[in-house]
Amino acid sequence: MPATYELLCLENPLLDIQAQGDEALLEKYGLKPNDAILAEEKHMGLYEELMEGHDAKLLAGGAAQNTARGAQYLLPPDSVIFIGCVGKDKYADILLEANKKAGLKVNYRYDDKQPTGRCGVVITGHNRSMCTDLAAANCYKIEHLKENWDLVEQSKAYYVGGYHLTVSVEATMALAKEAAKENKPFCLSLSAPFIPQFFKDPLDQTAPYWDYVIGNETEATSYADSHDLKTHDIPAIAKHLANLPKENGKRKRIAIVTQGTDPTIIAVQGESDVKTFPVHSIDKKEIVDTTGAGDAFAGGFFAGVAKGEKLETCLDMGQWLAALSLRELGPSYPFPQKSY
Ligand code: 26A
């Protein structure tokens, strides 16, 4: 079957409920200023409180869905498809609208009972605390992937957000194994410190299949701690990730660790030198919101991979898209479209 999509992305389609907060709000819900967590019962009041008392904006979110919109931004029409589970509600319509605007194809499964997942994003200064009630997103099952396996076969590369390890390890592994079997690139993001910390075993199960593994410095150090690497040196951690045992010997693994405004670190399997790559500098005054900057970087980077660009160009495309996203509210990209 001829390949139709350059990239298939799987993870949690979420609606971001984003607002300015303060210490009192963080304290009320037991949130750290800069974090991403799964909501518990005690957090359920947060979403309404953000909407009613804090003038929240409703924005399309979900980390890998942001990356998918980002990759599509840089690729010809109909290059990227995103899959995940939503509810039958107006929140799903907001996501569809944003995806349509970005030209992103989706194959949502609609759950009958659960509403679309929500991520409360509480901004305090330069920090943002994210608290996710997965709801329908948590209902994605391997059967849904199997029912749509033609899309998997029609895609040339797979990107799974590590956040999906909280939902379906089976679906993640099915894509990972298919990638190795067909010699297609399989990309995984570490997503948040709690993934290497509390989902270590599922993460380790996917590790042999990573052709690309991507994360930021806090996720890399969380990985180092949970795997007892006894170092917080980012280049050393990146090198470790790149050189873990690998299933598909036809591709060298590439590990990418972003560090905010500090240079991005890249380690290639079997290479002794770790590369560093500067970010695109942007005037502090121009930064509207950092939410989703990492997702944007991944989107730009994998658009480059899909185009077959050399590593330096892929990195530059990632930095370029991240800089654009920093100038927008939430995990968004500017329209009318800018070209790289
Ligand atoms: C399972 N969890 C916690 C999550 C997320 C998530 N996306 C998927 N699963 N927690 C936060 N996000 C998304 O991260 C983006 C910023 O990088 C938010 O929806 C936000 O758009």
Residues whose N, C-alpha, C, O or C-beta is under 5 A from the ligand:
A	BS01	26A	N12 L14 D16 A36 I37 L38 A60 G61 G62 A63 C119 M130 T132 Y163 T291 G292 D295 P331
